[in-house]
Amino acid sequence: MKGDRVEIVVDTGGAPLTYQVTATRAGRRVETSIGRGVVEVAEVTRGGTVVRTARFMASRVLALVEHPVPRNPAPPGPDGSLRPAPQPTGEV
């Protein structure tokens, strides 16, 4: 979904570097796969076509953090807050 992103922190021998792969358009998603010593993060269209790919040696990856966009945000309460409205208890 647009806005989903994956943050990858890589050890370069000196200071660690941070890379981000983000779903840039509606309908795209970010997929992560790990295999054969390689971490691959790809932005993919609805049809499964890979738009861009980032590959890293698994032994050099320090952290891999997925940041999903909230799918169904809660509707605002009657006072405009994001907390749900209190439910009546039925007691008089």
C-alpha positions as a Markdown table, in Angstrom:
| # | Residue | x | y | z |
|---|---|---|---|---|
| 1 | Met | 0.0 | 0.0 | 0.0 |
| 2 | Lys | 1.3 | 3.5 | -0.8 |
| 3 | Gly | 3.4 | 4.8 | 2.1 |
| 4 | Asp | 4.5 | 1.4 | 3.3 |
| 5 | Arg | 8.3 | 1.4 | 3.8 |
| 6 | Val | 11.1 | -0.8 | 4.9 |
| 7 | Glu | 14.2 | 0.6 | 6.6 |
| 8 | Ile | 17.5 | -1.3 | 6.3 |
| 9 | Val | 20.6 | -0.6 | 8.4 |
| 10 | Val | 23.8 | -1.9 | 6.9 |
| 11 | Asp | 27.3 | -2.3 | 8.5 |
| 12 | Thr | 29.8 | -0.8 | 6.0 |
| 13 | Gly | 32.9 | -1.3 | 8.2 |
| 14 | Gly | 32.7 | 2.3 | 9.5 |
| 15 | Ala | 29.5 | 4.1 | 10.3 |
| 16 | Pro | 26.3 | 2.1 | 9.6 |
| 17 | Leu | 24.3 | 3.3 | 6.6 |
| 18 | Thr | 20.5 | 3.4 | 6.5 |
| 19 | Tyr | 18.5 | 2.7 | 3.3 |
| 20 | Gln | 14.7 | 3.0 | 2.8 |
| 21 | Val | 12.5 | 1.4 | 0.2 |
| 22 | Thr | 9.0 | 2.9 | 0.0 |
| 23 | Ala | 5.8 | 2.1 | -1.9 |
| 24 | Thr | 5.6 | 5.3 | -3.9 |
| 25 | Arg | 2.3 | 4.9 | -5.7 |
| 26 | Ala | -1.2 | 3.6 | -4.9 |
| 27 | Gly | -1.5 | -0.2 | -5.3 |
| 28 | Arg | 2.2 | -0.8 | -4.8 |
| 29 | Arg | 3.7 | -2.8 | -1.9 |
| 30 | Val | 7.1 | -3.5 | -0.4 |
| 31 | Glu | 8.1 | -7.2 | -0.2 |
| 32 | Thr | 11.1 | -8.5 | 1.8 |
| 33 | Ser | 12.8 | -11.8 | 1.1 |
| 34 | Ile | 15.8 | -13.4 | 2.8 |
| 35 | Gly | 17.7 | -16.4 | 1.2 |
| 36 | Arg | 21.1 | -17.7 | 0.3 |
| 37 | Gly | 22.9 | -15.0 | 2.3 |
| 38 | Val | 21.1 | -12.1 | 0.5 |
| 39 | Val | 18.4 | -9.8 | 1.9 |
| 40 | Glu | 16.2 | -8.4 | -1.0 |
| 41 | Val | 13.6 | -5.6 | -0.6 |
| 42 | Ala | 11.5 | -4.8 | -3.6 |
| 43 | Glu | 8.7 | -2.4 | -4.5 |
| 44 | Val | 6.1 | -4.4 | -6.4 |
| 45 | Thr | 3.0 | -3.4 | -8.5 |
| 46 | Arg | -0.4 | -5.0 | -8.1 |
| 47 | Gly | 0.4 | -7.3 | -11.0 |
| 48 | Gly | 3.6 | -8.5 | -9.4 |
| 49 | Thr | 6.1 | -6.5 | -11.6 |
| 50 | Val | 9.2 | -5.4 | -9.6 |
| 51 | Val | 9.7 | -1.7 | -9.9 |
| 52 | Arg | 12.9 | -1.3 | -7.8 |
| 53 | Thr | 15.0 | -3.7 | -5.8 |
| 54 | Ala | 17.6 | -3.3 | -3.0 |
| 55 | Arg | 19.9 | -6.2 | -2.2 |
| 56 | Phe | 22.3 | -6.5 | 0.7 |
| 57 | Met | 24.5 | -9.3 | 2.0 |
| 58 | Ala | 22.7 | -10.8 | 5.0 |
| 59 | Ser | 25.9 | -10.8 | 7.1 |
| 60 | Arg | 26.1 | -7.0 | 6.8 |
| 61 | Val | 22.5 | -6.2 | 7.7 |
| 62 | Leu | 22.2 | -4.9 | 11.3 |
| 63 | Ala | 18.4 | -4.2 | 11.3 |
| 64 | Leu | 15.5 | -4.5 | 9.0 |
| 65 | Val | 12.4 | -2.6 | 10.1 |
| 66 | Glu | 9.0 | -2.6 | 8.4 |
| 67 | His | 6.9 | 0.5 | 8.7 |
| 68 | Pro | 3.3 | -0.3 | 7.5 |
| 69 | Val | 0.8 | 2.5 | 7.0 |
| 70 | Pro | -2.3 | 2.2 | 9.2 |
| 71 | Arg | -4.9 | 0.4 | 7.0 |
| 72 | Asn | -8.2 | 1.4 | 8.7 |
| 73 | Pro | -7.7 | 4.4 | 11.0 |
| 74 | Ala | -10.4 | 4.7 | 13.6 |
| 75 | Pro | -13.0 | 7.3 | 12.9 |
| 76 | Pro | -12.9 | 10.4 | 15.1 |
| 77 | Gly | -15.1 | 10.5 | 18.1 |
| 78 | Pro | -17.9 | 12.9 | 18.7 |
| 79 | Asp | -15.6 | 15.5 | 20.2 |
| 80 | Gly | -13.1 | 15.2 | 17.3 |
| 81 | Ser | -10.6 | 13.0 | 19.2 |
| 82 | Leu | -9.3 | 9.7 | 17.8 |
| 83 | Arg | -10.5 | 7.8 | 20.8 |
| 84 | Pro | -13.7 | 5.7 | 20.4 |
| 85 | Ala | -16.9 | 7.2 | 21.8 |
| 86 | Pro | -17.9 | 5.8 | 25.2 |
| 87 | Gln | -20.6 | 3.1 | 25.0 |
| 88 | Pro | -23.7 | 3.4 | 27.2 |
| 89 | Thr | -23.8 | 0.8 | 29.9 |
| 90 | Gly | -27.6 | 0.5 | 30.2 |
| 91 | Glu | -27.7 | 1.4 | 33.9 |
| 92 | Val | -30.0 | 4.2 | 35.1 |
